[in-house]
Amino acid sequence: VQLQASGGGLVQAGGSLRLSCAASGRTFSSYSLGWFRQSQGKEREFVAAITWARDKTYYSTPVKGRFTISKDNSRKAVFLQMNNLKPEDTAVYYCAAILGDFYDGTWSQQGTYDYWGQGTQVTVSS
């Protein structure tokens, strides 16, 4: 599967953005997906994940309650709705995919994912 992330931009603190990640391939419904981000000078970190069946979602502590991940199989896309954005959310955001389900606790690990999209820049001004 190939992934193409979009939707980044410049927003003021407290604002919202919706990131999209469009996928190619015929078996998108069978993929579990995640979003990661990388700030300048920092390692890439986990943000959110959703299982292939859309029955479970996972979030990192800094974004829980503000971000929502969703998956639309008919559109072959995964979304990240980001509300109440903070300057510390500034980063390049990446989507990633793995065929099938996550093993317990592995959704936050970069090595779990086999496919990655290019990043999309999110900048939150104070």
Secondary structure, DSSP 8 states (H G I E B T S, - for coil): --EEEE--EEEETT--EEEEEEE-SS-GGGEEEEEEEE-TTS--EEEEEE-TTS--EEE-TTTTTTEEEEEETTTTEEEEEE-S--GGG-EEEEEEEEES---TT-TT-GGG-SEE---EEEEEE-
